[in-house]
Amino acid sequence: MKLNQIINLHKGLTAFVVIGLMIFFDNFTIAPYVYLALHGTYGLLWLLKEKIFPDPYFKEKINFLTSVTGFIFLGSYWIAPFILISSQKSVPNVVIAVSISTNIVGVFLHFASDAQKYFSLKLKKDLIKEGFFKNIRNTNYLGEILIYLSFAILSMSFIPLVILAIFFFIVFLPRMTKKDKSLSKYDSFEEYKKKSGLILPKLNAL
């Protein structure tokens, strides 16, 4: 089994999980519908991305135990909709608006930068330091973090924020560090590193 199969399964099931929670807790207020639209659409876009510009990193083979563990780990992202829907809480319009705006920015940065990376490397295996990667070396990860931050905002709970922080330090940060080590083979990387931020732009570069 490959890592992308586990990830794709999780992404594809998300909309059904949210709908199931809405039915089980009989909660059809605006916030759950907004959550369904945001997270469900993100899952669909991810599956489309896998068909159009897949990430080769996720093609690695994993054993059964790792597959199960990975799926459970990813399943922690479903805690946000569970909290939102089961609590029957009324979400203020301003929170919904902030969540949607954060999600839109995140989706744009995540998918657009991933597309740039995929097609740039397809044309030439070289250091990408223009466009989305001019001031930030990991714009795609920044976008993904903003996407899950939007879900946490909508849930109005600190627990999804803690989960996101765990993912950042266990998954995102090690990958970004590994990427920097890989890119260090390019002669211009050190200069590029001085001008760009790991996940946020450097103030002196703006």
C-alpha positions as CSV (number, residue, x, y, z in Angstrom):
1,M,0.0,0.0,0.0
2,K,1.2,3.5,-0.7
3,L,1.0,6.6,1.5
4,N,-1.1,8.5,-1.0
5,Q,-3.8,5.8,-0.9
6,I,-4.3,6.4,2.9
7,I,-4.3,10.1,2.5
8,N,-6.7,10.0,-0.5
9,L,-9.1,7.7,1.5
10,H,-9.1,10.1,4.4
11,K,-9.7,13.1,2.1
12,G,-12.4,11.4,0.2
13,L,-14.3,10.2,3.3
14,T,-14.3,13.6,5.0
15,A,-17.5,14.9,3.4
16,F,-19.3,11.7,4.3
17,V,-18.0,11.9,7.9
18,V,-19.3,15.4,8.3
19,I,-22.7,14.6,6.8
20,G,-22.9,11.6,9.1
21,L,-22.1,13.8,12.1
22,M,-24.8,16.2,11.0
23,I,-27.4,13.5,10.7
24,F,-26.4,11.7,14.0
25,F,-26.5,14.9,16.0
26,D,-29.4,16.3,14.1
27,N,-27.5,19.6,13.5
28,F,-28.3,21.3,10.3
29,T,-27.5,24.9,11.3
30,I,-25.4,27.1,9.1
31,A,-22.0,26.4,10.7
32,P,-22.0,22.6,10.0
33,Y,-23.0,23.3,6.4
34,V,-20.2,25.8,6.0
35,Y,-17.8,23.3,7.5
36,L,-19.0,20.7,5.1
37,A,-18.5,23.0,2.2
38,L,-15.0,24.0,3.2
39,H,-13.6,20.7,4.3
40,G,-15.6,18.6,1.8
41,T,-14.5,20.7,-1.1
42,Y,-10.9,20.7,0.1
43,G,-11.0,16.9,0.0
44,L,-12.4,16.9,-3.5
45,L,-9.8,19.4,-4.7
46,W,-7.1,17.2,-3.1
47,L,-8.3,14.2,-5.1
48,L,-8.3,16.3,-8.3
49,K,-4.7,17.5,-7.4
50,E,-3.6,13.8,-7.1
51,K,-4.8,13.2,-10.7
52,I,-3.4,16.4,-12.2
53,F,-0.2,17.3,-10.3
54,P,0.5,14.6,-7.6
55,D,3.2,14.8,-5.0
56,P,5.8,12.1,-5.6
57,Y,6.6,12.1,-1.9
58,F,3.3,10.4,-1.2
59,K,4.0,7.6,-3.6
60,E,6.2,5.8,-1.1
61,K,5.1,2.3,0.0
62,I,4.1,1.7,3.6
63,N,3.3,-1.5,5.6
64,F,-0.1,-2.4,7.0
65,L,0.6,-1.2,10.5
66,T,1.9,2.2,9.2
67,S,-1.2,2.5,7.1
68,V,-3.6,1.9,10.0
69,T,-1.6,4.2,12.3
70,G,-1.4,6.9,9.6
71,F,-5.2,6.8,8.9
72,I,-5.9,7.1,12.6
73,F,-3.5,10.0,12.9
74,L,-5.2,11.7,10.0
75,G,-8.5,11.0,11.5
76,S,-7.7,13.4,14.3
77,Y,-8.5,16.1,11.8
78,W,-12.2,15.0,12.1
79,I,-12.2,16.1,15.7
80,A,-12.9,19.7,14.6
81,P,-16.2,18.9,12.9
82,F,-17.2,16.5,15.7
83,I,-16.7,19.3,18.3
84,L,-18.5,21.8,16.1
85,I,-21.5,19.6,15.3
86,S,-21.9,17.7,18.5
87,S,-21.7,20.8,20.7
88,Q,-24.7,22.4,18.9
89,K,-22.9,25.7,19.5
90,S,-24.1,28.8,17.7
91,V,-21.2,30.2,15.7
92,P,-21.1,34.0,15.3
93,N,-21.2,35.3,11.7
94,V,-17.8,37.0,12.2
95,V,-16.2,33.7,13.1
96,I,-17.7,32.1,10.0
97,A,-16.4,34.9,7.8
98,V,-12.9,34.7,9.2
99,S,-12.9,30.9,8.8
100,I,-14.0,31.2,5.1
101,S,-11.4,33.9,4.3
102,T,-8.6,32.0,6.0
103,N,-9.7,28.9,4.0
104,I,-9.7,30.7,0.7
105,V,-6.3,32.1,1.2
106,G,-5.0,28.7,2.3
107,V,-6.5,26.8,-0.7
108,F,-5.0,29.4,-3.1
109,L,-1.5,29.2,-1.6
110,H,-1.5,25.4,-1.2
111,F,-2.8,24.3,-4.6
112,A,-1.3,27.1,-6.7
113,S,2.2,26.7,-5.2
114,D,2.0,22.9,-5.5
115,A,1.1,23.3,-9.2
116,Q,4.0,25.7,-9.8
117,K,6.4,23.2,-8.1
118,Y,5.1,20.2,-10.0
119,F,5.2,21.7,-13.5
120,S,8.4,23.7,-12.9
121,L,10.2,20.5,-11.9
122,K,8.7,18.6,-14.8
123,L,10.3,21.1,-17.1
124,K,13.6,21.4,-15.3
125,K,15.0,19.9,-12.1
126,D,16.3,23.1,-10.6
127,L,15.9,25.3,-7.5
128,I,12.5,27.1,-7.6
129,K,12.9,30.6,-6.3
130,E,10.4,32.6,-8.2
131,G,6.6,33.0,-8.0
132,F,5.1,31.5,-4.9
133,F,8.5,30.5,-3.7
134,K,10.3,33.8,-4.0
135,N,9.9,34.9,-0.4
136,I,8.7,31.6,1.2
137,R,10.4,28.3,0.7
138,N,7.3,26.3,1.8
139,T,4.3,28.2,0.5
140,N,2.4,25.0,0.0
141,Y,2.7,24.0,3.7
142,L,1.7,27.5,4.7
143,G,-1.4,27.1,2.6
144,E,-2.2,23.7,4.2
145,I,-1.8,25.1,7.7
146,L,-4.1,27.9,6.9
147,I,-6.7,25.5,5.6
148,Y,-6.7,23.5,8.8
149,L,-6.6,26.6,10.8
150,S,-9.8,27.7,9.2
151,F,-11.5,24.5,10.3
152,A,-10.2,25.0,13.9
153,I,-11.5,28.6,13.8
154,L,-14.9,27.4,12.8
155,S,-15.0,24.8,15.5
156,M,-14.3,27.5,18.2
157,S,-12.3,25.0,20.2
158,F,-8.6,25.0,21.2
159,I,-8.4,21.2,20.6
160,P,-8.1,21.4,16.8
161,L,-5.4,24.0,17.3
162,V,-3.4,21.7,19.5
163,I,-3.8,18.9,16.8
164,L,-2.6,21.3,14.1
165,A,0.4,22.2,16.3
166,I,1.2,18.5,16.7
167,F,1.0,18.0,13.0
168,F,3.2,21.0,12.4
169,F,6.0,19.7,14.7
170,I,5.7,16.0,13.8
171,V,4.9,16.2,10.0
172,F,5.3,19.6,8.5
173,L,8.5,20.9,10.1
174,P,10.5,17.7,9.6
175,R,9.5,17.7,5.9
176,M,10.5,21.3,5.5
177,T,13.8,20.7,7.2
178,K,14.4,17.7,5.0
179,K,13.6,19.7,1.9
180,D,16.1,22.4,2.9
181,K,18.8,19.8,3.2
182,S,17.9,18.4,-0.2
183,L,18.0,21.9,-1.8
184,S,21.4,22.7,-0.3
185,K,23.0,20.8,-3.2
186,Y,22.3,23.8,-5.4
187,D,25.0,26.5,-5.4
188,S,22.4,29.4,-5.1
189,F,20.5,27.9,-2.2
190,E,22.4,29.6,0.6
191,E,21.7,33.0,-1.0
192,Y,18.1,32.1,-1.6
193,K,17.8,30.9,2.0
194,K,19.0,34.2,3.3
195,K,16.3,36.1,1.3
196,S,13.4,33.7,2.0
197,G,11.6,32.4,5.1
198,L,10.9,28.8,5.9
199,I,7.2,29.2,6.1
200,L,6.7,33.0,6.4
201,P,8.4,35.8,4.4
202,K,11.3,37.6,6.0
203,L,10.4,41.2,6.8
204,N,13.6,42.5,5.1
205,A,12.6,40.6,1.9
206,L,9.3,42.4,1.5
